[in-house]
Amino acid sequence: MAIPRRFLPSMSLLYAFEAAARCNSFTAAASELNLTQSAVSRQIRALEDMLGCDLFLRERQTVKLTAAGEAYAAEIHEALRRIGTATLGLRANPAGGSLNLAILPTFGTRWLAPRLPGFLAENPGITINLTTRLAPFDFQFDQVDAAIHFGKADWSGAEMELLMGEVVVPACSAALRERLKIRTPQDLVKAPLLHLVSRPDAWERWFAAMGIETDDVHGMLIDQFATAAQAATAGMGVALLPKFLIEAELSRGDLVEAVDGAVESAGHYYLAWPPKRASYPPLQAFRAWLKKQATAGTA
């Protein structure tokens, strides 16, 4: 249903309000917009008249957002940002369209990014914009077309397609392995362990898979796989890492498998997208291509 025009202020009024709200000053907003201070003041007053409420408290030479003004400013700032992003994407690629994709940091940089030139070569009219996210979000409020997700197929409000699983291995530096005389999985019980914040029970699962009972598993908390890999390389501990994401370190000898203990992760990688974007041509093309890449293997 179309929004009645009486609820759509002009862009000039919204620009003036957003700038004044962000700068907390009519004078600074006027300088930014190349207008006079009185012109900005008139535009904001016109917007207030249209809305039927005060957006700013005016006290002598200062202005301050009202509670209603703060809430409205947040919405307008996001709306203008989305308009700007859409315009930039269209100008960058007026023919094929853009795909806004949220990625997991290490998966995105180590597995996806090296393969993306192949997708772009096959689909020269499509532009891909990448943003990093570590956890699921609400597609209604975060304007991306799709996201790479690891875990279960339980993202509420999203359609999902299984891509692949993974195998994790305990990895550390060769020097640490020798210094601690790590030979068997049992030896890792007393070793310094590196834990991923996003997978807090990974080590407990690994020890259970090895048939080892543990009361408490302590160690350093790290928020990303790439950081954990660097910490393990530096000899700070043993990290449980997806083998396909650390093949470069393993081949160079920067990391070694602490013991023979490869275990399949409980979670899987998925491509998730909001149902309303399912028929979007750039997403359809990317889904088909990504599924082929995942089916080809994680090597």
Secondary structure as GFF3:
##gff-version 3
##sequence-region A 1 299
A	DSSP	three_ten_helix	5	7	.	.	.	ID=ss1
A	DSSP	alpha_helix	11	23	.	.	.	ID=ss2
A	DSSP	alpha_helix	26	33	.	.	.	ID=ss3
A	DSSP	alpha_helix	37	51	.	.	.	ID=ss4
A	DSSP	beta_strand	56	59	.	.	.	ID=ss5
A	DSSP	beta_strand	62	65	.	.	.	ID=ss6
A	DSSP	alpha_helix	67	92	.	.	.	ID=ss7
A	DSSP	beta_strand	98	103	.	.	.	ID=ss8
A	DSSP	alpha_helix	105	106	.	.	.	ID=ss9
A	DSSP	pi_helix	107	112	.	.	.	ID=ss10
A	DSSP	three_ten_helix	113	115	.	.	.	ID=ss11
A	DSSP	alpha_helix	116	122	.	.	.	ID=ss12
A	DSSP	beta_strand	127	132	.	.	.	ID=ss13
A	DSSP	beta_strand	146	151	.	.	.	ID=ss14
A	DSSP	beta_strand	159	164	.	.	.	ID=ss15
A	DSSP	beta_strand	167	172	.	.	.	ID=ss16
A	DSSP	alpha_helix	174	179	.	.	.	ID=ss17
A	DSSP	three_ten_helix	185	190	.	.	.	ID=ss18
A	DSSP	beta_strand	193	196	.	.	.	ID=ss19
A	DSSP	alpha_helix	202	209	.	.	.	ID=ss20
A	DSSP	beta_strand	219	222	.	.	.	ID=ss21
A	DSSP	alpha_helix	225	233	.	.	.	ID=ss22
A	DSSP	beta_strand	238	242	.	.	.	ID=ss23
A	DSSP	three_ten_helix	243	245	.	.	.	ID=ss24
A	DSSP	alpha_helix	247	252	.	.	.	ID=ss25
A	DSSP	beta_strand	256	257	.	.	.	ID=ss26
A	DSSP	beta_strand	263	264	.	.	.	ID=ss27
A	DSSP	beta_strand	268	273	.	.	.	ID=ss28
A	DSSP	three_ten_helix	275	277	.	.	.	ID=ss29
A	DSSP	alpha_helix	281	295	.	.	.	ID=ss30
###
